[in-house]
Amino acid sequence: ELAGVTLATAIHWQQGEEDALTHDFATYLTKFTTLLGQFRSESWATPTTPFLAGAPSELHDRYMPQYAMKHYSNKTDAWVIWVNSCCSICWDIIITHSTSNI
């Protein structure tokens, strides 16, 4: 159970930059798809719960995670919303910390 919440309003995933250069597009896309499946299988998430996919910075055009995230949000799931790293969105939601490693 998620802090007493029965249904999430939205999910925000922020990809870090520490290992952004170590993933190729296909590998990251596979891992990202798995991560989304894990979130969507939780009782507090639905197939239409907005998933904000926060990208690593665009400092380097070699960061494949951002391209995989954009691809997934544009081609696979309209409820996955790619968010540029310099954007800031305020939602009235409960935010929890995940130590997932993709």
C-alpha positions in Angstrom: 0.0 0.0 0.0 1.2 3.5 -0.9 1.1 5.6 2.3 -2.6 4.9 2.7 -3.4 6.1 -0.9 -5.6 3.7 -2.8 -5.1 5.3 -6.3 -2.3 7.5 -7.5 -3.1 10.7 -9.4 0.1 10.5 -11.3 3.5 8.9 -11.2 6.7 10.8 -11.8 9.9 8.9 -12.7 13.1 11.0 -12.9 16.0 9.3 -14.7 19.3 10.2 -13.3 22.5 10.9 -15.3 25.0 8.8 -13.5 24.7 5.9 -15.9 22.9 7.7 -18.8 25.9 7.0 -21.1 26.0 3.3 -20.4 22.6 2.4 -21.9 22.0 1.8 -25.6 18.5 2.7 -26.9 17.2 -0.9 -27.2 18.4 -2.0 -23.7 17.0 1.1 -22.0 13.7 0.8 -23.9 13.3 -2.8 -22.7 14.2 -1.8 -19.1 11.8 1.2 -19.2 9.0 -0.9 -20.6 9.6 -3.4 -17.7 9.6 -0.6 -15.1 6.3 0.8 -16.5 4.7 -2.7 -16.4 5.8 -3.0 -12.7 4.2 0.4 -11.9 1.0 -0.4 -13.9 0.6 -3.8 -12.0 0.4 -2.1 -8.6 -3.1 -1.8 -7.1 -2.8 2.0 -6.8 -2.0 2.5 -10.6 -4.2 2.0 -13.6 -3.4 1.8 -17.3 -4.5 5.4 -17.6 -2.6 6.8 -14.6 -0.4 9.6 -16.1 3.3 8.6 -15.9 5.6 11.6 -16.1 8.9 10.4 -17.5 11.6 12.9 -16.4 14.5 12.7 -18.7 18.2 13.3 -17.9 19.6 16.6 -19.0 20.0 17.3 -22.7 23.6 18.3 -22.0 24.7 15.4 -24.1 22.9 14.2 -27.2 24.4 10.8 -26.5 22.0 10.1 -23.6 20.0 7.2 -25.0 17.5 7.0 -22.1 15.9 10.3 -23.2 15.4 9.0 -26.8 13.9 5.7 -25.5 11.6 7.7 -23.2 10.5 9.9 -26.1 10.0 7.0 -28.3 7.9 5.1 -25.8 5.7 8.1 -25.0 5.1 8.9 -28.7 4.7 5.4 -30.1 3.5 3.1 -27.3 1.6 4.7 -24.5 -0.1 8.1 -24.6 -0.3 8.1 -20.8 3.5 8.3 -20.6 4.4 11.9 -20.8 8.1 12.7 -21.5 9.2 15.7 -19.5 12.3 17.7 -20.3 14.8 17.9 -17.4 14.5 21.7 -17.2 10.7 21.6 -16.8 9.1 21.7 -13.4 5.5 20.6 -12.9 3.6 21.0 -9.6 0.8 18.5 -8.9 -1.2 17.9 -5.8 0.1 14.4 -5.3 2.0 12.4 -2.7 5.6 11.7 -3.8 7.5 8.7 -2.6 11.0 7.8 -3.2 12.0 4.7 -5.2 15.4 3.2 -5.4 14.7 1.3 -8.6 17.7 0.8 -10.8 17.2 0.8 -14.5 
